[in-house]
């Protein structure tokens, strides 16, 4: 656990650079073109908060916290008319950006370090999988709400 703690602290201390790296990936990726129409600071601030407080998200927050956060993000992206596929891809890019950083920074040379890394990777996978799920749930809820609202307007 000590090695995974060290990696979490490494990620948190490089949160600004990680957020900047993700911003560059989003700007150059043809898979998330609708994110380019959003205010430039919005995505950067959201991912900075995740990277900067990663230890808290992995160890201190429960599933309800993740659900609340990512349902809200899914709803916001639906209101912004960002396609669901791009919402999911942005979360995947956030995770890939983190993997790239870890691969460039982490040097494992002992078995205990490998176990710590595996533990961290499992926790990160679970976090991002939940983030994707709840973002999709929030997105779907917002789309359904908008349809009901449109139907109500048409009926009146």
N, C-alpha and C positions, 0 to 999 in steps of 0.2 A: 504493500500500500504506500510505502514511503516514496517509491519511484513514481507511482501515478500521481501522488500529491505534488512532487517536484515538477512533473509535466504540466499539471493543471496550473501551477503558479507560473510556469514558463509561458503558457498560453495567455494567462491573465495579464502578465507584464508586457506582452506583445500585442495586446488587443487592438491598439490603434493601427499598427502595421497590418494586422490580419484583416481588419475592417477595410483598410485601403486596398489591400490585395483583392478582396472579394469585390469591391466596387469596380476595380479594373476588369475582373473576370466578367462581371455582369455587363459592363459597357462593351465588351468585345464578343460576347456570346450571342450567336444567332438564335439560341433557344429561349432567350428571355428578353425579347425586344420591347415588350410592353413596360418592363421595369425602367427603361430609359425615359419614359414619359413621366415618371414619378419625380417628385422633388429629390434632387441628388442627395441631400442630407438624410432623407428618411431611411433608406435601406442601411446606409452606413451607421446611423445611430442605433438601429435595431440590432444589427449584428455585433456592433461594438459592445452593447449591453450584455449580449450572450457571452461573447468571448471574455469580457472583463470580469464577469461574475460567474464564470464557468463552474468553479468549485461549489458555489451556492446552488446553482442549477442542478448539478449532479448529486450533491450530498444533502443540501438543505431544503430543496423544494420537493414537493410530492407530486403525484400524478395530477391532482386537482389544479395545482399551480401551472403546470405545463398545459393542461387542457384550457384553462382560462386564457392564458397568454396567446396560444396558437389559434384558438377559436376566434379570438378578437382579430388576430392578423388575417386569418382566412376571410372573415367578414369584411375587413377593410379592403382587402385586395379585390373581393367581389364588387364592392361599391366603386372601386377604381377601374372596374372592367378589365382587370388583368386575367387572362385565361388561367384556368386551374392548372393546366400542364406547366405553365410558367411559374406558378406559385410553388409547386412541388419541385421543379428544377432549381429554383432559387435556394430552397432549403438544401437540396442535394449539393449545389455549388458551395454553400456555406460549409457543409461537412467536408467536401473534397478540398476546399481551401485549407481547412484545419489539418487534414491528413498530409497535404503537401508540406505544410509548416512542420508538423511532427517528424516527417521523414527527413527533412533537412536539418533539424535540430537535435533529434534524439539519437544517442549512441548507446546501444545496449551491448554490454560485454559480460554480464553475469546472469545466471539463471533467475535470481530474485528480481532483477530488473525486467527480465522478459515477462515474468508473472505479473509484475506491477503494470507493465504496458498492456498486457492482455486484459487485465481487469479494467483499466481505463478505457480501452477500446470497446469493451462490452458495454460499459456505462454510457459511452458516447453514442454507440449504435442505438441503444434503447432510447436515449434522449431524442435523437434525431428522428427515429421511427415514430415516436409519440408526437413529436412536433409536426411531422407530415400528416399524420392521421387527424390531429385536432385542427390543423389549418384547413384541411379538406372538409371536415365537419362544419366549421365556421363558415367556410365559403358556401357550402351547400345550403346552410340555414339562411344565409343572406340572399342567395338566389331565390329560394322558396319564398322568403318574405317579400322580395321585390315582385315576384309573380303574383302573389296574393294582393299586393297593393295595386298593381296594374289592373288586375281583374276587378277589384273593388271600384276603381276609377271608371272602368268601362261600364260596369253595371249601373252606375249612378247617372 
